[in-house]
Amino acid sequence: MHAFVGVAAKDLIRWGAEAIIGTGTWPEVATLSKAGDTARIPVLSLAATPTSSSRMSFVLQMSYPAAGEVRCLAAIIRSFNWRRVIVIYEDDTYGSSSGVLALLSDVLRDSGSQIDHYIAFPPLRTTDMIRRKLKGIPRQLSKVFVLLRSSPELTVELFKQANKLGIMAKDHVWIVNDDITALLDSTLTPSFISSNMQGVIGISTYFNTTTSSYRAFSSEFQQRFKQEYELKGEHRFEPGRHAVRAYDAVHAIANAAAAATASKAENRSVTTLQAILSTNFTGLSGFIGFTRDGLLPELRGRSAFRVLNVVGKSYKDIGFWSEGYGFFENEAEMSRHGRVVDVLRPVFWPGGTETIPGGWGKLKIGIPNATSFDQFVKVEYDKDGKLQPTGFCMDVFGEILKHLNYGLLYEFEAFDGSYDDLVNKVPSQVPYASLGNYVEADEGEKFSRASKPKYDVNSDARKVFLQEVDAVVGDITILAKRAVNATFTEPFLSSGLSMLVPVKPNHTPWMFTKPFTKEVWLLILATLVYTAGVVWYLERESNPEFQGTRWVQLGATLWLILSTFFFAHGEQNRSRLPSHSIIVSLSRNSIYFHHAGRVYSYYTKTVVIVWLVVVLILTTSFTASLSSILIFEMLKPVPPGSRVGCDGDSFILKYLQEVLHYNNSRIEAIGQPEEYVEAFKSGNITAAYLETPYLRVFLSQHQGFSVSGETHRLGGFGFVSITKPAMANILLCSADLIMLHG
């Protein structure tokens, strides 16, 4: 094909052509440029503008630089908050597509997104190759596909195979550039569009169709085109972008020819190339004026695109984008540079949904199958056999999903084994093929070295994720070793490692004697007897209460002394006691024991006052000690060298061995909460180490246990995932929830 173009160009030059308009692809224009360079005549290209590294001296571009197109694509990606994309393009021997890929990577990175993966198709490929490459895309990567460059043949086969493989299904996104969008009005049939391209978003170079000059051109174009091609089966007669640009190219050549004729009249020599470079006018496609490099200038508002959405057998406008401004809701707003909008109009997405896709397909979320405390995660199945886990962690996950601004497709999968094994199923990143090498090309499918990308995308784009799940939800403790490759959310529940011990029963019939030791009780009794004897001796002659037989005197003495234990708080508490209480009060001549008698001797008064002070101290100490005994349970001591239990999680075992220095023979792995109770009763263990969330649940269900010693702080419970947009948003939402609710 390229050889034929070269021969045709030489024939045109031989026939006296002073300028050539190239309507084909960039490789075809490159072939024309060789002939133009030899004959030193300009070639006006209608093809998409490659990067500056691919510039050719006698080629002038009738389209705006690819930077505007790339920025429009990046703006669409940013407006829907997609952070990773997969780029598909058709490369050539001149590397023009890889240059645009590098530019797209830079623009995406500036906007917070990046290229997850890319597929480069050679000019010659088979249907089997296309199918194999699409099928080989790692499941865990983004589901946002950007078709950057493609010939009509590749476009048709690519969408056919994507549709067959389910890549055009729900929660997938396809964005195509101007080259592919132009095919909707020419090459692609309505039946093909309706069957294979539903929900595709495309951009199309914007032309102001409301001007009188455009309307006149469009009317005449449609009339002539219809006359010539209607009988050949053509049903679309509106001028496309190539027709508009070709008209402006002819206009530029005509202006250059007029300028060259005028210069000859003035005895000045001006080449056709110089005359075209100096031309300056407003054409149907916009402002036409070239830089020294033969490019249209990148000025604010000059490069503009329509944003289209394929629906049914055709498409609809969902917005407009202008260089330097952003998105506009309609053409009128863009024409007057009115109100800029952040989002496009509602989109009909692949799969027939109007919900904005997350862009990462259905996530596989792992949960622990065997948990010691099912209050946090419990594996259950509905009547159809579908996994429906419950528990506190599932409730937290569900609350996070409510704060996302899109629907998240996911499925749970239960895994056996330790928590470390489950976390390790999430990330296993290995270097992928460098972008400087051929990607996914089998032997015999590699194409020219000149087509290899000339840049190095950041390392994330050069990795394949070989994991079994996309995330893990459950009571996962955040540890440093687990966070090496995996990314954790903010901890939604604090945790630590504490020791659980049984308590000794202290509610015995003689519990009231525990505040004082045996010796103290004997001392109190001896002091009581001594004081009673002194009071009797001093009061026996002067006090009528102490008259009578010896038994009467003994009773009066004991009643006087013993009553002070219960009623020695003074007159200040009198109002709080019932009327029949016995109150000790002091008067000028005597000490009264209301309802108990009166002391007459001054010596007795001295003795009684000292005794009252002693009684006050004894009763206060007794009350405080007995209260503490009743409130605080007595913990059973943990003898040195005794066995301890734990739930068997590998990190707890290592923590007990390496940090708390327990021998492995002293550690008993225990599964369910009821087994802890049996192990304590049988004496197999004297203490157990549990994380604090589990301890709180255990203590709420079992009596006779308490926490002893210090709590060793841990990272808390969190969810784990690889760093990808879906889970990145979940990380942010979890952090917001923790800030709101603590």
MOURDA-V74958 format. One record per pair of residues at least 24 apart in sequence whose C-alpha atoms are under 7 Angstrom apart, sorted by sequence separation. I is the first residue (numbers start at 1). J is the second residue. If there is no record, write none. Layout:
# MOURDA-V74958
i/j
I/J
I/J
This chain:
# MOURDA-V74958
i/j
19/43
20/44
21/45
22/46
23/47
252/276
255/279
300/324
642/666
643/667
644/668
645/669
646/670
647/671
6/31
10/35
33/58
116/141
175/200
176/201
177/202
178/203
319/344
387/412
532/557
643/668
645/670
673/698
2/28
5/31
6/32
9/35
33/59
116/142
174/200
175/201
176/202
177/203
178/204
318/344
319/345
532/558
5/32
174/201
175/202
176/203
178/205
252/279
318/345
435/462
87/115
130/158
144/172
145/173
146/174
147/175
148/176
434/462
2/31
6/35
83/112
84/113
85/114
86/115
91/120
143/172
144/173
145/174
146/175
147/176
148/177
433/462
532/561
83/113
84/114
85/115
86/116
87/117
88/118
89/119
90/120
91/121
92/122
127/157
131/161
143/173
144/174
145/175
146/176
147/177
149/179
150/180
432/462
83/114
84/115
85/116
86/117
87/118
88/119
89/120
90/121
91/122
92/123
431/462
432/463
84/116
86/118
87/119
88/120
89/121
90/122
91/123
431/463
432/464
74/107
78/111
90/123
163/196
430/463
431/464
66/100
70/104
74/108
429/463
430/464
248/283
429/464
71/107
160/196
248/284
429/465
560/596
159/196
311/348
428/465
429/466
159/197
309/347
427/465
428/466
309/348
427/466
428/467
244/284
245/285
427/467
645/685
244/285
426/467
643/684
644/685
54/96
425/467
426/468
643/685
644/686
645/687
646/688
425/468
426/469
643/686
644/687
645/688
646/689
425/469
426/470
568/612
642/686
644/688
645/689
646/690
51/96
365/410
367/412
369/414
426/471
50/96
363/409
364/410
365/411
366/412
367/413
368/414
369/415
370/416
362/409
363/410
364/411
365/412
366/413
367/414
368/415
369/416
51/99
358/406
361/409
362/410
363/411
364/412
365/413
366/414
367/415
368/416
564/612
568/616
638/686
51/100
357/406
358/407
364/413
366/415
423/472
638/687
50/100
356/406
357/407
358/408
565/615
185/236
97/149
545/597
86/142
543/599
85/142
543/600
84/142
85/143
86/144
87/145
88/146
89/147
427/485
542/600
85/144
86/145
87/146
88/147
89/148
90/149
423/482
427/486
85/145
86/146
87/147
88/148
89/149
90/150
426/486
85/146
87/148
89/150
539/601
538/601
538/604
535/604
214/284
207/284
207/285
207/286
393/474
393/475
377/474
206/304
205/304
206/305
376/475
205/305
206/306
204/305
205/306
203/305
204/306
203/306
204/307
366/469
203/307
365/469
202/307
203/308
364/469
365/470
366/471
367/472
202/308
364/470
365/471
366/472
367/473
368/474
201/308
202/309
363/470
364/471
365/472
366/473
367/474
515/622
201/309
365/473
200/309
201/310
199/309
200/310
515/625
199/310
515/626
198/310
199/311
197/310
198/311
198/312
512/626
194/312
194/313
193/313
191/313
190/313
190/314
503/633
504/634
503/634
504/635
503/635
504/636
502/635
503/636
501/635
502/636
501/636
199/348
199/349
200/350
199/350
198/350
173/350
172/350
170/350
169/350
170/351
168/350
169/351
62/245
168/351
172/357
501/686
171/357
173/359
501/687
62/249
171/358
172/359
500/687
501/688
171/359
499/687
500/688
172/361
499/688
500/689
171/361
499/689
498/689
499/690
497/689
498/690
497/690
498/691
497/691
498/692
496/691
497/692
46/242
495/691
496/692
495/692
495/693
46/245
503/704
502/704
503/705
502/705
503/706
501/705
502/706
44/249
500/705
501/706
500/706
501/707
500/707
501/708
499/707
500/708
498/707
499/708
499/709
498/710
498/711
497/711
498/712
144/359
496/711
497/712
143/359
496/712
497/713
142/359
143/360
496/713
142/360
143/361
495/713
496/714
141/360
495/714
495/715
495/716
494/716
495/717
493/716
494/717
493/717
491/716
492/717
491/717
492/718
491/718
490/718
489/718
488/718
489/719
42/273
418/649
488/719
489/720
41/273
64/296
488/720
61/294
63/296
487/720
488/721
60/294
61/295
62/296
486/720
487/721
59/294
60/295
61/296
68/303
486/721
487/722
479/715
486/722
487/723
478/715
477/715
478/716
64/303
477/716
478/717
477/717
478/718
476/717
477/718
490/731
475/717
476/718
489/731
475/718
476/719
490/734
474/719
489/734
490/735
473/719
492/738
472/719
473/720
472/720
72/321
471/720
472/721
471/721
470/721
471/722
470/722
68/323
79/342
79/343
82/359
426/721
427/722
426/722
372/671
372/672
372/673
133/440
119/439
373/694
122/447
140/465
140/470
400/730
403/733
400/733
400/734
116/460
117/461
116/461
115/461
102/455
98/452
99/453
93/448
95/450
98/453
94/450
95/451
93/450
94/451
95/452
93/451
92/451
91/451
358/726
83/725
